[in-house]
Amino acid sequence: MVKVVLVNPEIPPNTGNIARTCAATATELHLVKPLGFELSDRQLKRAGLDYWPYVNLSVHESWAAFAGVSRSQGGRLIGFSTKGTVPYTDITYQPSDWLLFGPETRGLSPEILGNCDLTTCIPMRGTGVRSLNLSVSVAVGLFESLRQQEAQL
């Protein structure tokens, strides 16, 4: 099953909401440090409600540490970015994929995007709107991958 990766997330409630989505879908959640908050943060816990025991959470000390884990497990790194050129619906997702999302204020760095096998985007029609909220973006990408995998069963 695909995995969700948050690289340097900054806003605790976003990460809590994403954790809840991951719990509801039995999707692994990987956090790559540095984080913009402590894992004991009250807002993080509140947004995740009482679902934290159901979150399959891994925390990686750095991008290099995460990269080692992802290489050993295999699968494609799919970066979600406003700089992506392929709409997220045009990708055929695979169960071993890692869905990468960057920090709320700046997105994935050029270095990390350069390590991705694919870079995708969520098309925006409204002028003046740069991006969606991180937790919404994760849900959009994750549920599209799950929809495709359900269709293949």
WOMO-V994308 format. One line per field, one symbol per residue. phi: phi as a letter, one per 20 degrees, with the letter a starting at -180 (. if undefined). psi: psi as a letter, one per 20 degrees, with the letter a starting at -180 (. if undefined). burial: # if it has 9 or more other C-alpha atoms within 8 Angstrom, else .. Layout:
# WOMO-V994308
phi=???
psi=???
burial=???
This chain:
# WOMO-V994308
phi=.gcdcdelfddgffffffgfffffdldfddddffeeaefegffffffeleegfeeedcddfaffffgfffffenoeedeebfefddggeeeefcgefdedcefgebmffgffgfeefbcdcdgdeffndeaeggffffffffffffgffffef
psi=qqqppoolqhoghghghhggghghjlpqppppqqqjrqijpghggghibkihijpnpppphrgggghgghghhrrqooppqiiqipqhijqoqqhjqooppaqhiiaqqhgghhiqhqprroqphpqiohrrqghggggggghgghgghhhi.
burial=.######################..########.##....#.#######.##..##...####.##...#....########.#.###.....#.#########..##....#..#..####...........##.###.##.##..##....
